[in-house]
Amino acid sequence: MKKKLLIILFSLGVSGCATAPYVQPAAVKIPAGMTGTYHRIQKGQTLWKISRIYGVDLEELARINRISDATVIEIGRQLFIPNRFKVQPTSAGYSDNDDFIWPLAGRTIGSFGQMINNKVNKGINIQPYGSLEVAASRGGKVVFLSRDFAGLGKTVIIEHKDGLFTVYARNSEIFVRAGDNVQKGSVIAKTGSSGRDKNTYLHFEIRKGHISQNPLFYLP
C-alpha cells in the first residue's frame, strides 16, 4: 500500500505523466471479426458505469468507440460492447452505490489532458457556482493529507475499492484526517487557491493505481 501511494504521489508532482486523451475520429469503425453487441446510453449512465455493467475494461471501451470527450456520452447514443452479448447481472460486482458524484457544484474550467502553465492537466479544474464545500466523490478511506503538496495546496487523497483513488487539491481547509473512512457525499474540505494562482477552484483527479483517468468518464 505504501509503495502504491508513493507512486501516485510521485506522478502527481511530475508534469507530462498523464494518460494522453484519445482522439475522436469522424466515425467509429469496428475492427473486422470483432464480436459484440450495442448498448444505447440511458439517462444517468456514465462510460465507467456501462463498462462495469458489461464487465468490459473502460479504456478498451473508450478506445474501440473512439471516445476522448465525455460530452459525446449522450443519452440515446449507441456504444459497441466488444465480446459481450448480454448485460452481466449486477451481483457480478456492480451496484449503484459504486457510482461517483461531482465533488463540487461548478463548471469545468480546466479539462483532462489540457496544457495549463506548460503542464498536462491530470484531472479537471472545477470552479464553484456558490458553495465552496468539497464532497467525497465516492466512499473510501483517506490515505493522504498535505498542507501544500507539489504546488497544489492543501490536498486530500481517498482510496476506493477496485484500485481507484480520488484526489482533491487546492483546498483552503481540510475537515478529515488520515485513516478516516468517509461516505460518498460527506464534506471533506473547502476549496480555495494555491501558489500564485489566486483563482478559487478545485483540482480533482481520478486515478487507477498511478494512472490518470479522465474524471468525466466517471462523473454523471
C-alpha positions in Angstrom: 0.0 0.0 0.0 2.8 2.5 0.9 4.6 1.7 -2.3 1.4 2.2 -4.4 0.7 5.6 -2.6 4.3 6.7 -3.2 4.0 6.1 -6.9 0.7 8.0 -7.0 2.3 11.0 -5.1 5.3 11.0 -7.4 3.1 11.1 -10.5 1.1 13.9 -9.1 4.2 16.0 -8.8 5.6 15.3 -12.2 4.3 17.0 -15.4 3.6 15.1 -18.5 2.7 11.8 -16.8 -1.0 11.8 -17.5 -2.5 9.3 -19.9 -3.0 11.0 -23.2 -6.6 11.5 -24.1 -7.9 9.5 -27.0 -8.5 11.2 -30.4 -12.1 11.2 -31.6 -12.3 10.4 -35.4 -15.1 11.3 -37.7 -16.7 7.8 -37.4 -16.4 4.6 -35.4 -15.2 1.6 -37.4 -15.4 -1.7 -35.6 -12.4 -4.0 -36.4 -13.3 -6.8 -38.7 -14.1 -10.0 -37.0 -14.8 -8.4 -33.6 -17.9 -9.8 -31.9 -20.1 -7.9 -29.5 -23.3 -6.0 -29.2 -24.6 -2.5 -29.0 -25.7 -0.6 -25.9 -28.0 2.5 -26.1 -26.9 5.0 -23.4 -29.6 5.8 -20.9 -30.1 8.7 -18.5 -27.7 8.8 -15.7 -25.2 6.3 -17.2 -21.5 7.1 -17.4 -18.9 5.4 -19.5 -17.5 3.8 -16.4 -20.9 2.5 -15.2 -21.5 0.9 -18.6 -18.1 -0.7 -18.5 -18.9 -2.2 -15.1 -22.3 -3.5 -16.2 -20.8 -5.4 -19.1 -17.5 -6.3 -17.5 -15.5 -4.5 -20.2 -12.4 -2.5 -19.4 -13.2 1.2 -19.5 -10.1 2.1 -21.6 -10.9 -0.6 -24.1 -14.5 0.6 -24.4 -13.3 4.2 -24.9 -10.7 3.1 -27.5 -13.0 0.9 -29.6 -15.7 3.6 -29.6 -13.1 6.4 -30.3 -14.2 8.4 -27.3 -11.9 11.1 -25.9 -14.5 13.6 -24.7 -17.3 12.8 -22.2 -19.6 15.3 -23.9 -20.1 12.6 -26.6 -21.6 10.3 -24.0 -25.1 11.4 -24.8 -28.5 9.8 -24.0 -29.5 7.6 -26.9 -26.1 7.2 -28.4 -25.1 3.6 -29.2 -21.9 2.1 -27.9 -20.3 -1.0 -29.3 -19.6 -3.5 -26.5 -16.9 -6.0 -27.5 -17.3 -9.7 -26.8 -20.4 -9.3 -24.8 -23.9 -10.3 -25.8 -26.0 -9.6 -22.7 -25.8 -7.5 -19.6 -24.0 -9.0 -16.7 -26.0 -9.4 -13.5 -25.4 -6.6 -11.1 -24.4 -9.1 -8.5 -21.3 -9.8 -10.6 -19.7 -6.8 -9.0 -21.6 -3.6 -9.7 -24.1 -1.6 -7.7 -25.4 1.9 -7.9 -23.6 2.8 -4.7 -20.3 2.4 -6.5 -21.1 5.4 -8.7 -19.1 8.6 -8.4 -20.6 12.0 -7.8 -19.3 15.5 -8.6 -17.2 16.7 -5.6 -18.3 20.3 -6.1 -21.1 22.0 -7.9 -19.5 24.2 -10.5 -18.2 24.5 -14.1 -15.2 22.8 -15.6 -12.6 25.4 -16.4 -9.7 23.0 -17.0 -10.1 19.8 -18.9 -8.3 16.4 -18.6 -5.2 16.4 -20.8 -5.2 20.1 -21.4 -1.9 22.0 -21.2 -2.0 24.5 -18.4 1.1 26.5 -17.5 3.2 24.2 -19.6 1.9 21.1 -17.7 -0.5 18.4 -18.6 -3.6 18.6 -16.5 -4.1 15.2 -15.0 -7.6 15.8 -13.8 -10.2 18.6 -14.2 -10.5 22.0 -12.5 -13.9 22.9 -11.2 -14.9 26.5 -10.4 -17.7 26.6 -7.8 -21.0 28.1 -8.6 -21.7 29.0 -5.0 -20.8 26.7 -2.0 -17.1 26.0 -1.6 -17.7 22.7 0.2 -15.9 19.7 -1.3 -17.6 16.3 -1.0 -16.2 12.8 -1.3 -16.9 11.7 -4.8 -17.2 8.1 -3.6 -16.9 6.3 -0.3 -13.5 5.2 0.8 -10.5 5.7 3.2 -8.4 8.9 3.5 -4.9 7.7 2.8 -3.0 11.0 2.3 -3.2 14.6 3.5 -0.8 17.5 2.8 -0.8 21.2 3.6 0.9 22.0 0.3 1.7 19.2 -2.0 3.6 19.8 -5.3 2.2 23.3 -5.6 -1.3 22.1 -5.4 -2.1 23.5 -2.0 -4.0 21.5 0.7 -4.5 18.0 -0.8 -6.6 15.0 0.1 -6.4 11.5 -1.4 -9.1 8.9 -0.8 -8.6 5.3 -1.7 -11.6 3.3 -3.0 -12.0 -0.3 -4.0 -11.1 -1.5 -7.5 -7.7 0.2 -7.2 -9.2 3.6 -7.7 -8.2 6.8 -5.9 -9.6 10.3 -6.0 -7.5 13.5 -5.5 -8.9 16.8 -4.1 -6.4 19.7 -4.3 -6.3 23.5 -3.9 -8.3 23.4 -0.7 -8.3 26.2 1.9 -9.5 23.9 4.7 -9.5 20.1 5.3 -12.1 18.5 7.6 -10.8 14.9 7.6 -7.8 13.1 9.0 -5.6 10.3 7.5 -7.2 7.0 8.2 -10.8 8.3 8.3 -13.4 6.3 6.4 -15.7 8.7 4.6 -19.1 8.2 2.9 -19.9 9.3 -0.6 -21.2 12.9 -0.4 -19.7 13.7 3.0 -17.9 17.1 3.2 -14.2 16.6 3.4 -12.8 20.0 2.6 -13.4 23.6 1.4 -11.9 24.6 -1.9 -9.6 27.7 -2.3 -6.5 28.6 -4.2 -2.8 27.9 -4.2 0.5 29.4 -5.2 0.5 32.5 -7.5 -2.9 31.5 -8.9 -5.4 33.2 -6.7 -8.5 31.9 -8.5 -10.7 29.7 -6.5 -11.3 26.2 -8.0 -10.9 22.6 -7.1 -8.4 20.4 -8.8 -9.9 16.9 -9.0 -8.4 13.7 -10.2 -9.4 10.0 -10.5 -6.5 7.5 -10.7 -6.4 3.8 -11.3 -3.3 3.0 -9.4 -0.9 5.7 -10.5 -2.5 6.1 -14.0 -4.6 9.3 -14.5 -8.1 8.7 -15.7 -10.5 11.2 -17.4 -12.8 12.1 -14.5 -15.6 12.9 -16.9 -15.9 9.2 -17.9 -16.8 8.5 -14.3 -18.9 11.5 -13.3 -22.7 11.8 -14.2 
